[in-house]
Amino acid sequence: MFAKGPIEAKLDEEILSALEELKSHETTSDEYAVVVDRMSKLHKLKVEERPKPISRDTAVVVAANIFGILWLTRYERENVISTKALGFILKPR
């Protein structure tokens, strides 16, 4: 798929080293709990780093706005629109 960035590679490396460290502690020890807590924080950072995908609704609104702008500019080239054409464009919320 995609190549890992330097931040994601470093997070993976830290998670793997924490897993190796877990092997040296008993599951009931305080050190084990500290390492597990650190691993959960590292995993949360890794998940938050991923870019969020664009929703279909947003893509449709953007495409419709671009189409409308292109249509208006083409129409204005041939005919004069005396009103403010940019008022028709939807603004993001």
N, C-alpha and C positions, 0 to 999 in steps of 0.2 A: 504494500500500500504506500503510505507516505514515509519518508525518512524521518527519524526522530530528530527533533531539535536538540540543541545543547542543554536546555533546561530539563526537557523530558528525559534525556539520557542520564543526567545527573540525578534526577529524582528516582529513576529506576535503579541506579547504582546504590543510592542510599537505602532504598527499600530492601534490596538484596543483602546489603551489609547488615541491616537490622534483622533480617531473617536468619542470617548466619549467627548473629549475636544471641538470638533467642535459643539456639541449640545449647549454649553454654549455661543457661539459667534454668532453674526448676520452675514449673508453671505456677507454683504457689508463692514464689519470691516477689519482693517489691521491685527488684530490677526487671523482672519479666513484665510486670505491669507498666513500668516506665517505657520499656522498649516497644510494647504493643501500642501504647499511647502515641509514641513518636511515629510509629509506622502508620497509624490511622491519620495523623496530621499530614504526613508526607503523601499518603494516597489522596487525601482531600485536596491538597495542592495540585496534584497531578490531574485530577478530574476537573478542577476549576480552570486549568490552563487551556483546555480544549475550546476552540471557538464554537459558538452556538450556531446551528444551521439557521438559514433564513426560512421563515415560514412561507407557505404558498400564497397566503393572503397578501403578505408584504410584497412578494415578487409580482403578483398580479397588479397591485396598486402602482408599483414603480413602472411596470411595462405599460400600463394604461396612461400614466402621466407622460411618459416619453413619447408614446404614440400621439397623444393629444398635442404635445408641444410641436412635434414634427408636422402634424396635420395643420396646426394653426400657422406655423411659419410658412408652410407651402401655400396656404390659402392667402396669407398676407402678401406674399410675393406677387400673386396674381390680382388680388382685390384688396381694398383698403378696409380694415376693420376700425371703426371709430371708437369702440369701447376698449376697455382694458382687458385684453385677452388673457393675461396672466392670472386674472382673478378666477378663471375656471379651473386652475390647477389645484388638486387636493394637497393639503399640507399634512405632513406626518404628525401623529399625535404623540 
